[in-house]
Amino acid sequence: MRVIRFASVLIFCLSCNVPLRVGEVARVASPSGRIDAIVIEANTGPKASSSYDVFLVPSGQDHNQGIHIASLYAASRSRTAFGVNLKWSGPGELAIEFLEASAAEIMKQTASVEGEQVQVRLRAGVEDATAEPGGMLDNIKKRSK
């Protein structure tokens, strides 16, 4: 019965032809230079909000090599710009800043990467007046054309 249910769900998902766009949209090195904080944006299309997942990795590594520390859904940096900003407040202190989000969750309050302890904080209510309008991934794609 599980196989039939799984196959039905798979066929339904494939028939919907929903494109999933995923990409790294921000990478910020820690003050020591040994750790990178990364934001990955995922979106299923123009009518869906994006999700933003934040990872800590050894410098230069892919997010798959890191620790998933936070997840946000429908986050914005201003009234016209979507996404989040990463700010190292100091050695071992990372703030994930955003104006508002439908959902925001810290997966790991403290993480150890490359022998360094990092405290993670969510900072809601922070507006970035300089952020480009639109989604972070769309803006990167526009700039690369």
N, C-alpha and C positions, 0 to 999 in steps of 0.2 A: 504493500500500500504506500509506503514512503517513497519508493522509486517512482510510482505513478504520480504522486503528488509533486515530487521534485521535477519530474519531466514536464508536467503541466505548467509549473511555474516558470521553468526555463523556456519553454516554447512561448509562453505569454510574453516574457521579457524580451526575447529575441524578436517577436513579431511587433512589439511596440517601436522598435528601431529608435530607442532613446540614446542619443550620444552622450557619453560621459567624458567631460573635459576635466583633466587633472593636470596640475603643474605646480612647480615650485615658483612662488611669487615673491619671496623675500628670504634673504640669508644675511644674518648679522653676526659678526665675530665678537666673541667675549673680549673683555679688556686684556686677558692674558694671551688671546689669540689661539688658544688650544681647543676652544669649543665654538661651534656655530649653532645659532638658533635659526630654525627654518620654518617657514609657513608654506603649507601645501593647500592650494585651493581646489575644490572639486565642485562641479556644476553639471546639471543634466539638461540645461537649456535655458532659453530666455525667460520662460515663465517660472523658473524655479530659483530659489535663493541658493547661494553658495555656502558650502561649509569650509571652515578654515581649521586645519589641524597643525599644531605646533610641535616640533621635535627638537631635541638637543642631540647633537652629533659631534664626534671628534672632528676637528677642523678639516674641511674639504671633503668629508664623507657624504654619501647619499642618505636621505632620510630613513631608508630601510635599515641602515646601520645604527640608528639612534634610538632614543627613548621618546615615546609619545607622551607629551606632558600636558597638552590642553586641546580642547575641541570647542569650536564656536560655530553657531549656525546663524545665518542672516545677520552677520556683523557689519557695522558701518564705521567709517572713520569721519564722515561728515554727512550732511543731508544728501549729498550727491555721489559720495565715494564709498564703495564697499570694501571690506577687509579689516585688517588689524595692523598695528605697528608693534615692532619689537624694540624695546629699550633696555640696555644693560644699565641698571642704576648704579652699579659698582661691581667689584669682583664678587662673583657668586650670587648676583641678584638680577633676575630677569623679570621685566614687567611686560605684560601683553596688554597694549592699550587699544581702546575702541570707544566709539561714542555710545553705541547701543548694540544689542544682539538679542535675537529671539531666545537663544540658549547659549550658555557659556559654562564650561566645566573644566576644572583642573583635574587632570588624571593623576599627576604626581606633583605634590607640593614641593618636595625636595628630590633632586636627582643627582647622581654621581656620574660624571663623565670625565675621562682622562685624569682621574684622581681628584677632581675638583667637585665640591658640593655646590649645587645651584638651587637657590630658593626661587620659586615661581609665584608670581602674583598676577591676578587679573585686575586691570584698572579700567572700569567702565566710566563713561561720562567725559572721556578725553577726546576733544574734537581736533582734527587735523585739517586746518583751513587750507593747507597747501596740497592736499591729496587730489590726484586727478579724478575727475568724475568717472563713474563706472566701476566695473570689477577689476581687480588687480591683474588677473590673467589676461583679460581682454586688452588692458592697457599695455602690457608687455608685448602682446602680439601686434598691436598697432605700431608700437615704437620699432619693432624689428622689421617692419615692411619697408 
